[in-house]
Amino acid sequence: MGYINPLLNLPAGKKLLSLPAEQRAALEPVLRELRDQANSEAENAWKRRKGPMAAYWRAVATYARHIAHALSKGT
């Protein structure tokens, strides 16, 4: 990703980025797993014609990915 996620400009987002490397490393795989699970939920919701829930889960997956990526970069 070649841009700064606005989420990371929030005070809590900045706290995530200021965590020690060991803590960031522990959180990153959990967030990536959350992304995968949220994507599965989005697909299931879409198949059941539950568009709002599909959108919700897709957003969860997107934010989890953005945060995991930021934690891996440690910026």
PDB file of N, CA, C and O in Angstrom:
ATOM      1  N   MET A   1       0.852  -1.172   0.000  1.00  0.00           N
ATOM      2  CA  MET A   1       0.000   0.000   0.000  1.00  0.00           C
ATOM      3  C   MET A   1       0.893   1.228   0.000  1.00  0.00           C
ATOM      4  O   MET A   1       1.791   1.358   0.831  1.00  0.00           O
ATOM      5  N   GLY A   2       0.645   2.100  -0.910  1.00  0.00           N
ATOM      6  CA  GLY A   2       1.491   3.262  -1.034  1.00  0.00           C
ATOM      7  C   GLY A   2       0.892   4.527  -0.449  1.00  0.00           C
ATOM      8  O   GLY A   2       1.192   5.620  -0.930  1.00  0.00           O
ATOM      9  N   TYR A   3       0.067   4.415   0.558  1.00  0.00           N
ATOM     10  CA  TYR A   3      -0.531   5.593   1.155  1.00  0.00           C
ATOM     11  C   TYR A   3      -0.660   5.403   2.662  1.00  0.00           C
ATOM     12  O   TYR A   3      -0.539   4.291   3.175  1.00  0.00           O
ATOM     13  N   ILE A   4      -0.907   6.500   3.355  1.00  0.00           N
ATOM     14  CA  ILE A   4      -1.114   6.438   4.799  1.00  0.00           C
ATOM     15  C   ILE A   4      -2.596   6.211   5.058  1.00  0.00           C
ATOM     16  O   ILE A   4      -3.439   6.981   4.598  1.00  0.00           O
ATOM     17  N   ASN A   5      -2.904   5.168   5.783  1.00  0.00           N
ATOM     18  CA  ASN A   5      -4.284   4.879   6.141  1.00  0.00           C
ATOM     19  C   ASN A   5      -4.743   5.903   7.176  1.00  0.00           C
ATOM     20  O   ASN A   5      -4.096   6.046   8.213  1.00  0.00           O
ATOM     21  N   PRO A   6      -5.841   6.620   6.925  1.00  0.00           N
ATOM     22  CA  PRO A   6      -6.321   7.622   7.888  1.00  0.00           C
ATOM     23  C   PRO A   6      -6.589   7.039   9.269  1.00  0.00           C
ATOM     24  O   PRO A   6      -6.502   7.754  10.267  1.00  0.00           O
ATOM     25  N   LEU A   7      -6.909   5.767   9.339  1.00  0.00           N
ATOM     26  CA  LEU A   7      -7.126   5.102  10.620  1.00  0.00           C
ATOM     27  C   LEU A   7      -5.892   5.248  11.512  1.00  0.00           C
ATOM     28  O   LEU A   7      -6.009   5.379  12.731  1.00  0.00           O
ATOM     29  N   LEU A   8      -4.729   5.225  10.904  1.00  0.00           N
ATOM     30  CA  LEU A   8      -3.489   5.287  11.666  1.00  0.00           C
ATOM     31  C   LEU A   8      -3.156   6.695  12.132  1.00  0.00           C
ATOM     32  O   LEU A   8      -2.201   6.883  12.886  1.00  0.00           O
ATOM     33  N   ASN A   9      -3.920   7.683  11.701  1.00  0.00           N
ATOM     34  CA  ASN A   9      -3.754   9.048  12.196  1.00  0.00           C
ATOM     35  C   ASN A   9      -4.550   9.293  13.467  1.00  0.00           C
ATOM     36  O   ASN A   9      -4.346  10.298  14.148  1.00  0.00           O
ATOM     37  N   LEU A  10      -5.458   8.377  13.788  1.00  0.00           N
ATOM     38  CA  LEU A  10      -6.214   8.495  15.023  1.00  0.00           C
ATOM     39  C   LEU A  10      -5.298   8.183  16.210  1.00  0.00           C
ATOM     40  O   LEU A  10      -4.324   7.446  16.056  1.00  0.00           O
ATOM     41  N   PRO A  11      -5.598   8.731  17.386  1.00  0.00           N
ATOM     42  CA  PRO A  11      -4.737   8.460  18.549  1.00  0.00           C
ATOM     43  C   PRO A  11      -4.533   6.958  18.808  1.00  0.00           C
ATOM     44  O   PRO A  11      -3.413   6.534  19.092  1.00  0.00           O
ATOM     45  N   ALA A  12      -5.579   6.167  18.716  1.00  0.00           N
ATOM     46  CA  ALA A  12      -5.432   4.726  18.948  1.00  0.00           C
ATOM     47  C   ALA A  12      -4.585   4.078  17.852  1.00  0.00           C
ATOM     48  O   ALA A  12      -3.821   3.152  18.121  1.00  0.00           O
ATOM     49  N   GLY A  13      -4.721   4.562  16.627  1.00  0.00           N
ATOM     50  CA  GLY A  13      -3.897   4.045  15.536  1.00  0.00           C
ATOM     51  C   GLY A  13      -2.425   4.337  15.763  1.00  0.00           C
ATOM     52  O   GLY A  13      -1.565   3.501  15.485  1.00  0.00           O
ATOM     53  N   LYS A  14      -2.143   5.525  16.268  1.00  0.00           N
ATOM     54  CA  LYS A  14      -0.750   5.883  16.578  1.00  0.00           C
ATOM     55  C   LYS A  14      -0.208   5.021  17.711  1.00  0.00           C
ATOM     56  O   LYS A  14       0.973   4.672  17.719  1.00  0.00           O
ATOM     57  N   LYS A  15      -1.070   4.675  18.672  1.00  0.00           N
ATOM     58  CA  LYS A  15      -0.626   3.793  19.761  1.00  0.00           C
ATOM     59  C   LYS A  15      -0.238   2.424  19.209  1.00  0.00           C
ATOM     60  O   LYS A  15       0.737   1.818  19.655  1.00  0.00           O
ATOM     61  N   LEU A  16      -1.015   1.940  18.229  1.00  0.00           N
ATOM     62  CA  LEU A  16      -0.666   0.649  17.615  1.00  0.00           C
ATOM     63  C   LEU A  16       0.728   0.693  17.003  1.00  0.00           C
ATOM     64  O   LEU A  16       1.523  -0.234  17.162  1.00  0.00           O
ATOM     65  N   LEU A  17       1.006   1.780  16.305  1.00  0.00           N
ATOM     66  CA  LEU A  17       2.299   1.889  15.631  1.00  0.00           C
ATOM     67  C   LEU A  17       3.460   2.086  16.600  1.00  0.00           C
ATOM     68  O   LEU A  17       4.611   1.810  16.260  1.00  0.00           O
ATOM     69  N   SER A  18       3.157   2.566  17.809  1.00  0.00           N
ATOM     70  CA  SER A  18       4.228   2.799  18.775  1.00  0.00           C
ATOM     71  C   SER A  18       4.491   1.592  19.671  1.00  0.00           C
ATOM     72  O   SER A  18       5.361   1.644  20.541  1.00  0.00           O
ATOM     73  N   LEU A  19       3.741   0.501  19.466  1.00  0.00           N
ATOM     74  CA  LEU A  19       3.978  -0.707  20.251  1.00  0.00           C
ATOM     75  C   LEU A  19       5.366  -1.275  19.963  1.00  0.00           C
ATOM     76  O   LEU A  19       5.889  -1.114  18.861  1.00  0.00           O
ATOM     77  N   PRO A  20       5.953  -1.931  20.943  1.00  0.00           N
ATOM     78  CA  PRO A  20       7.245  -2.596  20.694  1.00  0.00           C
ATOM     79  C   PRO A  20       7.120  -3.630  19.572  1.00  0.00           C
ATOM     80  O   PRO A  20       6.042  -4.167  19.316  1.00  0.00           O
ATOM     81  N   ALA A  21       8.218  -3.886  18.930  1.00  0.00           N
ATOM     82  CA  ALA A  21       8.243  -4.794  17.770  1.00  0.00           C
ATOM     83  C   ALA A  21       7.673  -6.172  18.108  1.00  0.00           C
ATOM     84  O   ALA A  21       6.989  -6.770  17.277  1.00  0.00           O
ATOM     85  N   GLU A  22       7.940  -6.685  19.305  1.00  0.00           N
ATOM     86  CA  GLU A  22       7.443  -8.008  19.673  1.00  0.00           C
ATOM     87  C   GLU A  22       5.917  -8.023  19.728  1.00  0.00           C
ATOM     88  O   GLU A  22       5.283  -8.984  19.292  1.00  0.00           O
ATOM     89  N   GLN A  23       5.338  -6.965  20.261  1.00  0.00           N
ATOM     90  CA  GLN A  23       3.882  -6.894  20.349  1.00  0.00           C
ATOM     91  C   GLN A  23       3.255  -6.724  18.975  1.00  0.00           C
ATOM     92  O   GLN A  23       2.229  -7.340  18.685  1.00  0.00           O
ATOM     93  N   ARG A  24       3.859  -5.892  18.120  1.00  0.00           N
ATOM     94  CA  ARG A  24       3.358  -5.740  16.751  1.00  0.00           C
ATOM     95  C   ARG A  24       3.430  -7.068  16.012  1.00  0.00           C
ATOM     96  O   ARG A  24       2.518  -7.430  15.269  1.00  0.00           O
ATOM     97  N   ALA A  25       4.545  -7.800  16.229  1.00  0.00           N
ATOM     98  CA  ALA A  25       4.722  -9.088  15.564  1.00  0.00           C
ATOM     99  C   ALA A  25       3.684 -10.101  16.039  1.00  0.00           C
ATOM    100  O   ALA A  25       3.267 -10.962  15.265  1.00  0.00           O
ATOM    101  N   ALA A  26       3.267 -10.013  17.289  1.00  0.00           N
ATOM    102  CA  ALA A  26       2.251 -10.936  17.805  1.00  0.00           C
ATOM    103  C   ALA A  26       0.862 -10.588  17.274  1.00  0.00           C
ATOM    104  O   ALA A  26       0.053 -11.483  17.031  1.00  0.00           O
ATOM    105  N   LEU A  27       0.583  -9.318  17.095  1.00  0.00           N
ATOM    106  CA  LEU A  27      -0.737  -8.882  16.626  1.00  0.00           C
ATOM    107  C   LEU A  27      -0.943  -9.104  15.132  1.00  0.00           C
ATOM    108  O   LEU A  27      -2.057  -9.387  14.692  1.00  0.00           O
ATOM    109  N   GLU A  28       0.117  -8.977  14.360  1.00  0.00           N
ATOM    110  CA  GLU A  28      -0.017  -9.049  12.900  1.00  0.00           C
ATOM    111  C   GLU A  28      -0.677 -10.340  12.421  1.00  0.00           C
ATOM    112  O   GLU A  28      -1.631 -10.260  11.647  1.00  0.00           O
ATOM    113  N   PRO A  29      -0.223 -11.528  12.836  1.00  0.00           N
ATOM    114  CA  PRO A  29      -0.872 -12.736  12.322  1.00  0.00           C
ATOM    115  C   PRO A  29      -2.324 -12.878  12.790  1.00  0.00           C
ATOM    116  O   PRO A  29      -3.153 -13.445  12.079  1.00  0.00           O
ATOM    117  N   VAL A  30      -2.628 -12.368  13.974  1.00  0.00           N
ATOM    118  CA  VAL A  30      -4.012 -12.422  14.454  1.00  0.00           C
ATOM    119  C   VAL A  30      -4.902 -11.575  13.558  1.00  0.00           C
ATOM    120  O   VAL A  30      -6.012 -11.980  13.214  1.00  0.00           O
ATOM    121  N   LEU A  31      -4.414 -10.398  13.179  1.00  0.00           N
ATOM    122  CA  LEU A  31      -5.195  -9.522  12.298  1.00  0.00           C
ATOM    123  C   LEU A  31      -5.336 -10.120  10.902  1.00  0.00           C
ATOM    124  O   LEU A  31      -6.377  -9.960  10.264  1.00  0.00           O
ATOM    125  N   ARG A  32      -4.317 -10.796  10.430  1.00  0.00           N
ATOM    126  CA  ARG A  32      -4.420 -11.450   9.122  1.00  0.00           C
ATOM    127  C   ARG A  32      -5.425 -12.606   9.174  1.00  0.00           C
ATOM    128  O   ARG A  32      -6.164 -12.838   8.218  1.00  0.00           O
ATOM    129  N   GLU A  33      -5.444 -13.323  10.292  1.00  0.00           N
ATOM    130  CA  GLU A  33      -6.436 -14.385  10.468  1.00  0.00           C
ATOM    131  C   GLU A  33      -7.844 -13.796  10.545  1.00  0.00           C
ATOM    132  O   GLU A  33      -8.792 -14.347   9.984  1.00  0.00           O
ATOM    133  N   LEU A  34      -7.966 -12.671  11.247  1.00  0.00           N
ATOM    134  CA  LEU A  34      -9.250 -11.966  11.311  1.00  0.00           C
ATOM    135  C   LEU A  34      -9.702 -11.569   9.915  1.00  0.00           C
ATOM    136  O   LEU A  34     -10.881 -11.686   9.581  1.00  0.00           O
ATOM    137  N   ARG A  35      -8.769 -11.104   9.105  1.00  0.00           N
ATOM    138  CA  ARG A  35      -9.108 -10.739   7.722  1.00  0.00           C
ATOM    139  C   ARG A  35      -9.677 -11.931   6.967  1.00  0.00           C
ATOM    140  O   ARG A  35     -10.715 -11.825   6.315  1.00  0.00           O
ATOM    141  N   ASP A  36      -8.997 -13.057   7.058  1.00  0.00           N
ATOM    142  CA  ASP A  36      -9.463 -14.256   6.346  1.00  0.00           C
ATOM    143  C   ASP A  36     -10.848 -14.681   6.818  1.00  0.00           C
ATOM    144  O   ASP A  36     -11.711 -15.018   6.007  1.00  0.00           O
ATOM    145  N   GLN A  37     -11.056 -14.664   8.126  1.00  0.00           N
ATOM    146  CA  GLN A  37     -12.347 -15.073   8.670  1.00  0.00           C
ATOM    147  C   GLN A  37     -13.452 -14.087   8.279  1.00  0.00           C
ATOM    148  O   GLN A  37     -14.568 -14.497   7.961  1.00  0.00           O
ATOM    149  N   ALA A  38     -13.141 -12.802   8.304  1.00  0.00           N
ATOM    150  CA  ALA A  38     -14.132 -11.788   7.918  1.00  0.00           C
ATOM    151  C   ALA A  38     -14.478 -11.916   6.434  1.00  0.00           C
ATOM    152  O   ALA A  38     -15.634 -11.745   6.048  1.00  0.00           O
ATOM    153  N   ASN A  39     -13.483 -12.214   5.607  1.00  0.00           N
ATOM    154  CA  ASN A  39     -13.759 -12.422   4.179  1.00  0.00           C
ATOM    155  C   ASN A  39     -14.683 -13.614   3.976  1.00  0.00           C
ATOM    156  O   ASN A  39     -15.576 -13.572   3.129  1.00  0.00           O
ATOM    157  N   SER A  40     -14.475 -14.674   4.745  1.00  0.00           N
ATOM    158  CA  SER A  40     -15.363 -15.843   4.653  1.00  0.00           C
ATOM    159  C   SER A  40     -16.786 -15.479   5.057  1.00  0.00           C
ATOM    160  O   SER A  40     -17.748 -15.893   4.412  1.00  0.00           O
ATOM    161  N   GLU A  41     -16.910 -14.706   6.122  1.00  0.00           N
ATOM    162  CA  GLU A  41     -18.234 -14.250   6.559  1.00  0.00           C
ATOM    163  C   GLU A  41     -18.894 -13.392   5.482  1.00  0.00           C
ATOM    164  O   GLU A  41     -20.099 -13.491   5.253  1.00  0.00           O
ATOM    165  N   ALA A  42     -18.099 -12.550   4.822  1.00  0.00           N
ATOM    166  CA  ALA A  42     -18.637 -11.701   3.758  1.00  0.00           C
ATOM    167  C   ALA A  42     -19.167 -12.555   2.606  1.00  0.00           C
ATOM    168  O   ALA A  42     -20.244 -12.289   2.074  1.00  0.00           O
ATOM    169  N   GLU A  43     -18.412 -13.569   2.228  1.00  0.00           N
ATOM    170  CA  GLU A  43     -18.851 -14.452   1.146  1.00  0.00           C
ATOM    171  C   GLU A  43     -20.136 -15.186   1.525  1.00  0.00           C
ATOM    172  O   GLU A  43     -21.058 -15.300   0.718  1.00  0.00           O
ATOM    173  N   ASN A  44     -20.184 -15.680   2.759  1.00  0.00           N
ATOM    174  CA  ASN A  44     -21.394 -16.381   3.218  1.00  0.00           C
ATOM    175  C   ASN A  44     -22.598 -15.442   3.220  1.00  0.00           C
ATOM    176  O   ASN A  44     -23.685 -15.821   2.785  1.00  0.00           O
ATOM    177  N   ALA A  45     -22.406 -14.234   3.703  1.00  0.00           N
ATOM    178  CA  ALA A  45     -23.503 -13.269   3.733  1.00  0.00           C
ATOM    179  C   ALA A  45     -23.965 -12.940   2.312  1.00  0.00           C
ATOM    180  O   ALA A  45     -25.163 -12.823   2.051  1.00  0.00           O
ATOM    181  N   TRP A  46     -23.006 -12.794   1.404  1.00  0.00           N
ATOM    182  CA  TRP A  46     -23.366 -12.474   0.023  1.00  0.00           C
ATOM    183  C   TRP A  46     -24.181 -13.605  -0.603  1.00  0.00           C
ATOM    184  O   TRP A  46     -25.167 -13.359  -1.297  1.00  0.00           O
ATOM    185  N   LYS A  47     -23.764 -14.836  -0.354  1.00  0.00           N
ATOM    186  CA  LYS A  47     -24.493 -15.991  -0.888  1.00  0.00           C
ATOM    187  C   LYS A  47     -25.913 -16.072  -0.329  1.00  0.00           C
ATOM    188  O   LYS A  47     -26.824 -16.561  -0.996  1.00  0.00           O
ATOM    189  N   ARG A  48     -26.089 -15.588   0.895  1.00  0.00           N
ATOM    190  CA  ARG A  48     -27.412 -15.604   1.520  1.00  0.00           C
ATOM    191  C   ARG A  48     -28.208 -14.333   1.197  1.00  0.00           C
ATOM    192  O   ARG A  48     -29.282 -14.100   1.752  1.00  0.00           O
ATOM    193  N   ARG A  49     -27.660 -13.523   0.291  1.00  0.00           N
ATOM    194  CA  ARG A  49     -28.289 -12.279  -0.142  1.00  0.00           C
ATOM    195  C   ARG A  49     -28.478 -11.282   1.006  1.00  0.00           C
ATOM    196  O   ARG A  49     -29.491 -10.588   1.097  1.00  0.00           O
ATOM    197  N   LYS A  50     -27.481 -11.239   1.865  1.00  0.00           N
ATOM    198  CA  LYS A  50     -27.470 -10.310   2.986  1.00  0.00           C
ATOM    199  C   LYS A  50     -26.413  -9.241   2.703  1.00  0.00           C
ATOM    200  O   LYS A  50     -25.350  -9.212   3.325  1.00  0.00           O
ATOM    201  N   GLY A  51     -26.731  -8.370   1.756  1.00  0.00           N
ATOM    202  CA  GLY A  51     -25.780  -7.358   1.295  1.00  0.00           C
ATOM    203  C   GLY A  51     -25.192  -6.488   2.386  1.00  0.00           C
ATOM    204  O   GLY A  51     -23.975  -6.305   2.414  1.00  0.00           O
ATOM    205  N   PRO A  52     -26.009  -5.936   3.298  1.00  0.00           N
ATOM    206  CA  PRO A  52     -25.428  -5.085   4.350  1.00  0.00           C
ATOM    207  C   PRO A  52     -24.421  -5.834   5.229  1.00  0.00           C
ATOM    208  O   PRO A  52     -23.390  -5.277   5.606  1.00  0.00           O
ATOM    209  N   MET A  53     -24.716  -7.083   5.550  1.00  0.00           N
ATOM    210  CA  MET A  53     -23.765  -7.852   6.362  1.00  0.00           C
ATOM    211  C   MET A  53     -22.517  -8.201   5.567  1.00  0.00           C
ATOM    212  O   MET A  53     -21.417  -8.232   6.118  1.00  0.00           O
ATOM    213  N   ALA A  54     -22.680  -8.462   4.282  1.00  0.00           N
ATOM    214  CA  ALA A  54     -21.517  -8.722   3.432  1.00  0.00           C
ATOM    215  C   ALA A  54     -20.614  -7.495   3.403  1.00  0.00           C
ATOM    216  O   ALA A  54     -19.392  -7.614   3.496  1.00  0.00           O
ATOM    217  N   ALA A  55     -21.214  -6.320   3.275  1.00  0.00           N
ATOM    218  CA  ALA A  55     -20.435  -5.080   3.259  1.00  0.00           C
ATOM    219  C   ALA A  55     -19.730  -4.861   4.596  1.00  0.00           C
ATOM    220  O   ALA A  55     -18.571  -4.447   4.640  1.00  0.00           O
ATOM    221  N   TYR A  56     -20.445  -5.144   5.681  1.00  0.00           N
ATOM    222  CA  TYR A  56     -19.856  -4.999   7.009  1.00  0.00           C
ATOM    223  C   TYR A  56     -18.610  -5.878   7.146  1.00  0.00           C
ATOM    224  O   TYR A  56     -17.545  -5.405   7.544  1.00  0.00           O
ATOM    225  N   TRP A  57     -18.760  -7.160   6.811  1.00  0.00           N
ATOM    226  CA  TRP A  57     -17.646  -8.080   6.965  1.00  0.00           C
ATOM    227  C   TRP A  57     -16.500  -7.737   6.025  1.00  0.00           C
ATOM    228  O   TRP A  57     -15.335  -7.917   6.380  1.00  0.00           O
ATOM    229  N   ARG A  58     -16.813  -7.248   4.841  1.00  0.00           N
ATOM    230  CA  ARG A  58     -15.747  -6.846   3.913  1.00  0.00           C
ATOM    231  C   ARG A  58     -14.979  -5.655   4.478  1.00  0.00           C
ATOM    232  O   ARG A  58     -13.761  -5.567   4.318  1.00  0.00           O
ATOM    233  N   ALA A  59     -15.687  -4.735   5.138  1.00  0.00           N
ATOM    234  CA  ALA A  59     -15.013  -3.603   5.771  1.00  0.00           C
ATOM    235  C   ALA A  59     -14.113  -4.076   6.917  1.00  0.00           C
ATOM    236  O   ALA A  59     -12.992  -3.592   7.072  1.00  0.00           O
ATOM    237  N   VAL A  60     -14.606  -5.013   7.710  1.00  0.00           N
ATOM    238  CA  VAL A  60     -13.789  -5.575   8.796  1.00  0.00           C
ATOM    239  C   VAL A  60     -12.509  -6.173   8.219  1.00  0.00           C
ATOM    240  O   VAL A  60     -11.417  -5.945   8.740  1.00  0.00           O
ATOM    241  N   ALA A  61     -12.651  -6.929   7.152  1.00  0.00           N
ATOM    242  CA  ALA A  61     -11.489  -7.553   6.523  1.00  0.00           C
ATOM    243  C   ALA A  61     -10.506  -6.503   6.006  1.00  0.00           C
ATOM    244  O   ALA A  61      -9.293  -6.663   6.136  1.00  0.00           O
ATOM    245  N   THR A  62     -11.028  -5.449   5.432  1.00  0.00           N
ATOM    246  CA  THR A  62     -10.174  -4.397   4.887  1.00  0.00           C
ATOM    247  C   THR A  62      -9.385  -3.704   5.988  1.00  0.00           C
ATOM    248  O   THR A  62      -8.174  -3.518   5.867  1.00  0.00           O
ATOM    249  N   TYR A  63     -10.067  -3.324   7.058  1.00  0.00           N
ATOM    250  CA  TYR A  63      -9.362  -2.653   8.152  1.00  0.00           C
ATOM    251  C   TYR A  63      -8.359  -3.582   8.822  1.00  0.00           C
ATOM    252  O   TYR A  63      -7.272  -3.142   9.196  1.00  0.00           O
ATOM    253  N   ALA A  64      -8.697  -4.847   8.981  1.00  0.00           N
ATOM    254  CA  ALA A  64      -7.752  -5.793   9.575  1.00  0.00           C
ATOM    255  C   ALA A  64      -6.495  -5.889   8.715  1.00  0.00           C
ATOM    256  O   ALA A  64      -5.379  -5.938   9.231  1.00  0.00           O
ATOM    257  N   ARG A  65      -6.692  -5.916   7.401  1.00  0.00           N
ATOM    258  CA  ARG A  65      -5.538  -5.990   6.497  1.00  0.00           C
ATOM    259  C   ARG A  65      -4.683  -4.737   6.584  1.00  0.00           C
ATOM    260  O   ARG A  65      -3.456  -4.820   6.640  1.00  0.00           O
ATOM    261  N   HIS A  66      -5.326  -3.582   6.595  1.00  0.00           N
ATOM    262  CA  HIS A  66      -4.579  -2.319   6.666  1.00  0.00           C
ATOM    263  C   HIS A  66      -3.765  -2.239   7.962  1.00  0.00           C
ATOM    264  O   HIS A  66      -2.606  -1.823   7.953  1.00  0.00           O
ATOM    265  N   ILE A  67      -4.378  -2.637   9.059  1.00  0.00           N
ATOM    266  CA  ILE A  67      -3.661  -2.564  10.339  1.00  0.00           C
ATOM    267  C   ILE A  67      -2.542  -3.583  10.374  1.00  0.00           C
ATOM    268  O   ILE A  67      -1.445  -3.268  10.836  1.00  0.00           O
ATOM    269  N   ALA A  68      -2.784  -4.796   9.901  1.00  0.00           N
ATOM    270  CA  ALA A  68      -1.733  -5.817   9.864  1.00  0.00           C
ATOM    271  C   ALA A  68      -0.566  -5.342   9.024  1.00  0.00           C
ATOM    272  O   ALA A  68       0.593  -5.521   9.397  1.00  0.00           O
ATOM    273  N   HIS A  69      -0.873  -4.738   7.896  1.00  0.00           N
ATOM    274  CA  HIS A  69       0.193  -4.241   7.015  1.00  0.00           C
ATOM    275  C   HIS A  69       1.008  -3.153   7.723  1.00  0.00           C
ATOM    276  O   HIS A  69       2.238  -3.154   7.675  1.00  0.00           O
ATOM    277  N   ALA A  70       0.312  -2.241   8.368  1.00  0.00           N
ATOM    278  CA  ALA A  70       1.018  -1.165   9.083  1.00  0.00           C
ATOM    279  C   ALA A  70       1.880  -1.736  10.206  1.00  0.00           C
ATOM    280  O   ALA A  70       3.002  -1.277  10.419  1.00  0.00           O
ATOM    281  N   LEU A  71       1.369  -2.723  10.917  1.00  0.00           N
ATOM    282  CA  LEU A  71       2.141  -3.324  12.008  1.00  0.00           C
ATOM    283  C   LEU A  71       3.380  -4.036  11.471  1.00  0.00           C
ATOM    284  O   LEU A  71       4.427  -4.039  12.118  1.00  0.00           O
ATOM    285  N   SER A  72       3.260  -4.638  10.292  1.00  0.00           N
ATOM    286  CA  SER A  72       4.416  -5.345   9.721  1.00  0.00           C
ATOM    287  C   SER A  72       5.494  -4.388   9.277  1.00  0.00           C
ATOM    288  O   SER A  72       6.678  -4.724   9.292  1.00  0.00           O
ATOM    289  N   LYS A  73       5.086  -3.187   8.877  1.00  0.00           N
ATOM    290  CA  LYS A  73       6.056  -2.175   8.439  1.00  0.00           C
ATOM    291  C   LYS A  73       6.675  -1.463   9.635  1.00  0.00           C
ATOM    292  O   LYS A  73       7.824  -1.023   9.584  1.00  0.00           O
ATOM    293  N   GLY A  74       5.898  -1.354  10.714  1.00  0.00           N
ATOM    294  CA  GLY A  74       6.412  -0.679  11.903  1.00  0.00           C
ATOM    295  C   GLY A  74       6.644   0.792  11.708  1.00  0.00           C
ATOM    296  O   GLY A  74       7.512   1.377  12.355  1.00  0.00           O
ATOM    297  N   THR A  75       5.873   1.408  10.817  1.00  0.00           N
ATOM    298  CA  THR A  75       6.048   2.828  10.544  1.00  0.00           C
ATOM    299  C   THR A  75       5.281   3.667  11.526  1.00  0.00           C
ATOM    300  O   THR A  75       5.313   4.895  11.446  1.00  0.00           O
TER     301      THR A  75
END
